């Protein structure tokens, strides 16, 4: 999820499937040419990580949806979204089912063996939401507790890598809101995920008086292409830089997080 703690004004990321690190042979891709020829870009998204992505009234919405639509408009193509369960996101990209992933995916060395990451369009950090009355001054306070994590996220990796032998139990959930629900009713003592996602969701509903810890580890998030799709990767990086320069990313930050 270094002493630098990212702020909510940082560039506009949380998690996706952490599959076993399998080397993927880089391929000489021409996906950008195919996208321009077809006039559309197929984007894979998990659809269940508010406020970055969530389904409302049957429609995909959130920060990532707005970012992807703007990206495609600037590239002169149509955005075609595919909502895919977390565990299927990386396979969908490597198999060619989708052209890119835009789904608040955290950059890790393991994932970088399988897919390419753009420059960060969002920076955040790993933290925990926890029940009142529980001490959570630092990650070592997870010891002896039941910890909820969204399966495949940076929060799960952080918890399992560092505290699997110290916590009482790690409970995995396919979707982030399910973990928070169990935290509210007391089935888990803490939920580890990205700090802004925790704060946003608790700002919408927090009847149990849950709290959020300080950031424990900073993380970057980017869009993703297949390895070898160098032309597409360069184009995405160019667009991210332009959206940073003209203030579009800041507008998304203000809309979804208040820009504070």
N, C-alpha and C positions, 0 to 999 in steps of 0.2 A: 504494500500500500504505500546523518543529514538533520539537520536542525531547522531547515527551512520549512515553514508551515504554509501551504498554499492558502490563499485567501479567496473569498467569494468573488473577487474581482479578477481572478486569474482567468486565463483564456478558457473559453468553453472547450466528460467522461463521466463506469462501474462495472462491468463484468460481463463475461460470457463464458462459454464452455472451456474448462481447463482440461483438455485431453492430454493423454500421455504424449510427450515430446517425440514425434516421429519425424525424421528428416524428410523433407520433400524436395525433390530435384527441381531446381529452378528451370523454368521453361521460357523460351523466347516468345512472349505473348504479343498479340496485336489486338488486344481487347479494346483499346481506345478507338482504333480504326473501325472495329465492328460496331461499337456503340454509336459512333457518328454516322455510319452507314445505315444502321437500323433506326436512328433517331430516338433511341430510348436507352436508359441505363437501368438495369435490374439491380435493386438494392435489397440486401438481406438485413433483417432487423428482428430483435427478439420480442418486441412488443409488450414487455412486462417489467419495465424498470422506470417508473415515474420519478421525476418529471421528464426524463430523457425520451422515454417511449412508453406509451400505454394506449389501450384500445378504449375509446369512449363512444358510446352510441354506434358501435360497429365500425368505427373508423380509427385508424392509427393516427395518433397525435403525439405531441411532445416536442422537446427541443430538437431531437435528432430528425424528426419528420420535417420540421421547418428548415433545418439546415440542409437536408438532402434535397428538398424541393427547390431551395434557392440555388444550391450547387448545380442542379440539372438545368435550371433556367439560365444560369450564367454560361453553361456549356452548350446551350442551344439544343438540348435534347429533353425528352419526356422522362419523368421519374416513374418507374414501375416498382412498387414495393412488394416484398414477400415477407410476411411475418412467419418466422421459423422458431421452433422451440430451441432454447439455449444450446442444448447438446448437439443440435444439428447445424449450427451456424458455420463452424469451420469446415465441416464436410461439404456444405452447400457451396461455399466459395471455392474450395480446392477442386471440386468435381465439375465446376463450371455452371452450376445451376443458377448462380447469381454472379453479377459482374464485380460488385464490391460489397463490403459490409460497412454499414454505418449504424452502429448499435452500442455506443458507449463502451467499446472494448478496451480493456487495460493492456498496455504493452508489457509483456514479460519475455525473458529470454527463450522460454519454452515455446511460446506462440510464434516468436520471430523465426523459429526453425521451420515453421509450416506456412506462414503467411507474411506479407509485407505490411508495414505500418507507415502511414503518412506522418508528417510532423504533427505535434499535438494540436488538436483543436479545443482541448479542454484539459485542465489540470485540477486534481483534487487529492484526496488522501484517505487512507484507511482509518476508520474510527469505530466506536461502538455506541449503540443505543442501549441503555440499561435501566433496570427498574429502580425506583426511588428507594433509598435506604441501603443500597449496595455501593460499596466503595469501588470506584473505577478511575483511580488517579493515573493509571498507566496500564499497558497490556498485561503486565504480570498479575494484575488483579483478576484476570480471567481464570486463574488457577482455582480448581475446585468447583467451578460453575458449569451450568448447562448453557451452551452457547449455540445460538441459531445462526445459520449462514445460508445464503442463496447458493445452490449448487452451481459450481463452475465459475464463481466470481473471484475477484481479487480478495474479498473478505474471507472466503473459504480457504483459499490458498494460504493466506497470511496465518489464519488460525491453525490449520493443519500442519503447516511447515514448522511453526514455532511453539505451538501449545497443545498439540494432540496428546502428549503424554502428561499434561498438567491439568487440563480441564476435566470435569466430571463426565461430560458427554458433549459431542458435537452433533447437532441435529441439522440435516440438510433439507432445504425446501426448493421446489422447482421454480417458485416465483417469490420475489422479494416481499410483497404485501402479506403473504402467508406467514413469513417469519415474524414480521412486526405484529401480526394479529396474535400469535402465540406468546410474544413478549408481553403484550398488553394483558393477557389473561393469566400470565404467570407460568406458562409451560416451559419457558426458557428464562434465564436470568439476564442475558445480553444478546444482542444481534450485531455482528460485525459486518460492515459494508463500507461504502464510500460516504464521507462526511456530509457532502451536500445532499445526497439522496436521502440520508437519514434525517437531516434537518428539514428538508422540503416535506417529506411525508409526515413527520411529526407536527409540522406547522398546520397541516390539514386536519389532523385528528390526533389528539393525545389525551384522552380521558384518564389514562392511568398515570399521568404525570411523568412520563419517561424522560430521561435526560440523554444528552449526547456528549461523549468524551472529546478530548482534544485529539488532533490528528496524530496518529502513531507512525505513519509512513506515507510520504508523498508518492503519487502515481500520475502518469501521463496516459492520455487516451487519444487514439487516432482512428482514422478510417483505414480500411484494409483492402488490399488487392492480392492477387495470386503472386507468388514469387516469379520473377521474370517479366511481369507486366510493367516494365520500367517507364514506358511512355505514359501509361495511365497514372502511375504513381506520381510522376512529375507534374502532370496536369492537375491532379488533386492537390498537391502541395502548392502549386501556383494559385489555385482558387482559394485555399485556406489563407495564404498570405494576403491575398487581395481582400478577403472578407475581414481579416484582422485590421488591415490598413484603413478600410473605409468605414469601420465601426459596426459592421453587421454582427460580428460575434459578440460585441459588447451589448448590442440591442437584445440579443437572445439571452445573455446573462441577466440583464435588467428585467426582462419579461418573466423569466422562469425562476430566478433566484433573488431578484431585487437589487442585484449589482452591489450588494454591501460587502 
